[in-house]
Amino acid sequence: MLNGIYELPFGRGKPWLSRGGAAKIFGGWQASGIARFGKGQPVAIVAPNNTRIAGLISQGVRVGNGILPKGQQSLDQWFRTSDFQIAPLYSLGNDSRTEPSLRGPGINVFNLSGSRNIQIMERFRLQFRGEFFNAFNTPQFQDPVSAIVNRDFAWVLSAAQPRQVQLGLRLTF
């Protein structure tokens, strides 16, 4: 994660445009941002309980690593489904609870903000804010379906929120 804030060098007491109408128009602005990057969470492959013992959680049988090369992954096949099978009757399967090397889509989000502080009188200050969540509208996909018996097994079916814009005013006195 990266974050930062920068006060623009315009307006009264700043190096540029420090006098006149330009100082009033361009002064008091700040820009800030937060960038989050990360690889996806490990996928937990789920299989039906074939042990016939109530309360047990069963894993599937893993016959391969399931990982598709980056260029072959798509929203309708995130991993190789043929590498996972349902455990035979009265067995638990051999797969781990999560696949550490088999991961869901990662995250790549930029949240940006711009604000301006305006001194109205000695006691009053007005702040205008514009906030842009997922500013570049990059799709943030959720994890793929991980239940072996689901017809959408290995499909990515949903995404997180698209770009959102929020504007606000705050009066401080």
KOLLOGU-27100 format. One record per residue (C-alpha): residue number from 1; residue in three letters; x, y negated, z. Coordinates in Angstrom, 3 decimals. Each point is the difference from the previous one (the first is absolute). Layout:
// residues N
<NUM, "ALA", <X, Y, Z>> ...
***
This chain:
// residues 173
<1, "MET", <0.000, 0.000, 0.000>> <2, "LEU", <1.204, -3.479, -0.846>> <3, "ASN", <-1.482, -3.286, 1.133>> <4, "GLY", <0.877, -3.636, -0.175>> <5, "ILE", <-1.242, -3.553, 0.300>> <6, "TYR", <1.283, -3.073, -1.795>> <7, "GLU", <-0.891, -3.627, 0.592>> <8, "LEU", <0.190, -1.859, -3.303>> <9, "PRO", <2.473, -2.935, 0.027>> <10, "PHE", <-2.524, -2.671, -1.048>> <11, "GLY", <-1.653, -2.805, 1.970>> <12, "ARG", <0.821, -2.313, 2.863>> <13, "GLY", <3.309, 0.853, 1.689>> <14, "LYS", <0.977, 2.500, -2.724>> <15, "PRO", <2.745, -0.291, -2.635>> <16, "TRP", <-2.273, -0.401, -3.059>> <17, "LEU", <-3.060, -2.146, -0.688>> <18, "SER", <0.202, -1.498, 3.470>> <19, "ARG", <-1.823, -3.278, -0.749>> <20, "GLY", <-3.153, -1.304, -1.591>> <21, "GLY", <-2.920, 1.885, -1.484>> <22, "ALA", <2.104, 2.998, -1.018>> <23, "ALA", <0.945, 0.585, 3.649>> <24, "LYS", <-3.686, 0.078, 0.960>> <25, "ILE", <-0.950, 2.363, -2.814>> <26, "PHE", <2.914, 2.452, 0.133>> <27, "GLY", <1.003, -0.195, 3.684>> <28, "GLY", <-0.830, 2.470, 2.755>> <29, "TRP", <-0.141, 3.194, -2.074>> <30, "GLN", <1.232, 3.415, 1.155>> <31, "ALA", <0.244, 3.257, -1.931>> <32, "SER", <0.204, 3.388, 1.664>> <33, "GLY", <-0.172, 3.628, -0.948>> <34, "ILE", <0.148, 3.565, 1.197>> <35, "ALA", <1.122, 2.865, -2.243>> <36, "ARG", <-0.520, 3.633, 1.004>> <37, "PHE", <1.638, 2.914, -1.783>> <38, "GLY", <-0.034, 3.660, 0.882>> <39, "LYS", <-0.202, 3.507, -1.296>> <40, "GLY", <-3.207, 1.956, 0.471>> <41, "GLN", <-0.988, 2.156, 2.945>> <42, "PRO", <0.636, 3.769, -0.100>> <43, "VAL", <-2.944, 1.875, -1.492>> <44, "ALA", <-1.731, 2.543, 2.274>> <45, "ILE", <-1.278, 2.885, -2.149>> <46, "VAL", <-3.170, 1.447, 1.529>> <47, "ALA", <-1.325, 3.524, -0.622>> <48, "PRO", <-3.001, 1.915, 1.345>> <49, "ASN", <0.427, 2.092, 3.143>> <50, "ASN", <0.094, 3.617, -1.219>> <51, "THR", <1.009, 1.508, 3.356>> <52, "ARG", <-3.616, 0.352, 1.160>> <53, "ILE", <1.141, -1.360, 3.387>> <54, "ALA", <-1.931, -3.077, 1.027>> <55, "GLY", <1.982, -3.136, 0.813>> <56, "LEU", <3.102, 0.763, -2.036>> <57, "ILE", <1.154, -2.335, -2.731>> <58, "SER", <1.397, 1.856, -2.964>> <59, "GLN", <2.541, -1.141, -2.525>> <60, "GLY", <0.249, 1.173, -3.566>> <61, "VAL", <2.645, 2.140, -1.591>> <62, "ARG", <2.744, -2.009, -1.635>> <63, "VAL", <1.507, 1.629, -3.072>> <64, "GLY", <1.966, -3.026, -1.294>> <65, "ASN", <0.965, -3.478, 1.123>> <66, "GLY", <-2.991, -1.694, -1.662>> <67, "ILE", <1.918, -3.140, -0.875>> <68, "LEU", <-0.451, -1.470, -3.451>> <69, "PRO", <2.739, -2.243, -1.402>> <70, "LYS", <-0.786, -3.730, 0.218>> <71, "GLY", <-0.847, -0.288, -3.699>> <72, "GLN", <-2.501, 2.879, 0.183>> <73, "GLN", <-1.960, -1.144, 3.049>> <74, "SER", <-3.371, -1.519, -0.837>> <75, "LEU", <-3.183, -0.879, 1.866>> <76, "ASP", <-1.648, 3.226, -1.184>> <77, "GLN", <2.948, 2.236, 0.950>> <78, "TRP", <2.249, -1.367, 2.737>> <79, "PHE", <1.650, 3.379, 0.679>> <80, "ARG", <0.125, 3.481, -1.560>> <81, "THR", <-3.143, 1.797, 1.224>> <82, "SER", <1.140, 3.449, -1.169>> <83, "ASP", <2.687, -0.017, 2.723>> <84, "PHE", <-2.644, 0.257, 2.769>> <85, "GLN", <-2.395, 2.901, 0.567>> <86, "ILE", <-2.576, 1.018, 2.570>> <87, "ALA", <1.417, 2.389, 2.624>> <88, "PRO", <-1.138, 3.618, -0.265>> <89, "LEU", <-2.713, 1.241, 2.347>> <90, "TYR", <1.112, 0.338, 3.660>> <91, "SER", <3.175, -2.042, -0.464>> <92, "LEU", <1.117, -3.529, 0.826>> <93, "GLY", <2.018, -0.842, -3.106>> <94, "ASN", <3.629, -1.056, -0.134>> <95, "ASP", <-0.205, -3.714, -0.718>> <96, "SER", <0.976, -2.768, 2.408>> <97, "ARG", <-2.587, -2.405, 1.389>> <98, "THR", <1.361, -2.827, -2.118>> <99, "GLU", <2.232, 0.018, -3.013>> <100, "PRO", <2.945, -2.299, 0.884>> <101, "SER", <1.240, -0.253, -3.577>> <102, "LEU", <-3.495, -0.165, -1.541>> <103, "ARG", <-1.226, -3.522, 0.650>> <104, "GLY", <-2.965, -2.119, -0.945>> <105, "PRO", <0.261, -3.295, -1.872>> <106, "GLY", <2.192, -2.628, 1.613>> <107, "ILE", <-0.822, -3.579, 0.932>> <108, "ASN", <1.129, -3.178, -1.725>> <109, "VAL", <-1.902, -3.053, 1.305>> <110, "PHE", <0.741, -3.728, -0.078>> <111, "ASN", <-2.079, -2.308, 2.211>> <112, "LEU", <0.594, -3.693, -0.692>> <113, "SER", <-1.191, -3.145, 1.735>> <114, "GLY", <0.169, -3.723, -0.555>> <115, "SER", <-1.000, -2.604, 2.564>> <116, "ARG", <0.056, -3.757, 0.369>> <117, "ASN", <-0.050, -1.984, 3.244>> <118, "ILE", <-1.482, -3.480, -0.243>> <119, "GLN", <0.360, -2.422, 2.904>> <120, "ILE", <-3.267, -1.994, 0.058>> <121, "MET", <0.570, -2.116, 3.102>> <122, "GLU", <2.299, 0.401, 2.969>> <123, "ARG", <-2.353, 2.522, 1.632>> <124, "PHE", <-1.437, 1.762, -3.055>> <125, "ARG", <1.650, 2.377, -2.433>> <126, "LEU", <-1.682, 1.883, -2.844>> <127, "GLN", <1.425, 3.194, -1.418>> <128, "PHE", <-1.021, 1.467, -3.355>> <129, "ARG", <0.935, 3.662, -0.636>> <130, "GLY", <-0.164, 2.278, -3.002>> <131, "GLU", <0.801, 3.670, 0.611>> <132, "PHE", <0.372, 2.627, -2.705>> <133, "PHE", <-0.043, 3.619, 1.175>> <134, "ASN", <1.448, 2.418, -2.603>> <135, "ALA", <0.829, -3.133, -1.962>> <136, "PHE", <1.181, 1.775, -3.165>> <137, "ASN", <-2.986, 2.404, 0.080>> <138, "THR", <2.227, 3.087, -0.075>> <139, "PRO", <-2.108, 3.173, 0.383>> <140, "GLN", <0.599, 1.667, 3.373>> <141, "PHE", <-1.215, 3.562, -0.479>> <142, "GLN", <-1.117, 2.236, 2.872>> <143, "ASP", <1.309, 3.534, 0.557>> <144, "PRO", <-1.072, 2.775, -2.378>> <145, "VAL", <-2.687, 2.541, 0.909>> <146, "SER", <1.857, 2.725, 1.874>> <147, "ALA", <-2.643, 2.712, 0.548>> <148, "ILE", <0.758, 3.033, -2.168>> <149, "VAL", <-3.708, 0.883, -0.371>> <150, "ASN", <-0.999, -3.534, -1.076>> <151, "ARG", <-0.662, -0.368, -3.729>> <152, "ASP", <1.992, -3.281, 0.098>> <153, "PHE", <3.089, 1.666, 1.525>> <154, "ALA", <3.118, -2.149, -0.740>> <155, "TRP", <-2.062, -2.926, -1.361>> <156, "VAL", <0.387, -3.549, 1.300>> <157, "LEU", <-3.591, -1.241, 0.270>> <158, "SER", <0.189, -3.373, 1.725>> <159, "ALA", <2.059, -3.113, 0.496>> <160, "ALA", <0.354, -2.605, 2.730>> <161, "GLN", <-1.382, -3.519, -0.241>> <162, "PRO", <0.727, -2.065, -3.102>> <163, "ARG", <1.225, -3.588, 0.207>> <164, "GLN", <-1.847, -2.095, 2.560>> <165, "VAL", <0.145, -3.774, 0.260>> <166, "GLN", <-0.837, -1.888, 3.179>> <167, "LEU", <-0.181, -3.769, 0.381>> <168, "GLY", <-0.304, -1.852, 3.283>> <169, "LEU", <0.038, -3.366, 1.743>> <170, "ARG", <1.038, -0.597, 3.589>> <171, "LEU", <-0.350, -3.223, 1.936>> <172, "THR", <2.291, -0.359, 3.020>> <173, "PHE", <-0.641, -2.730, 2.551>> 
***
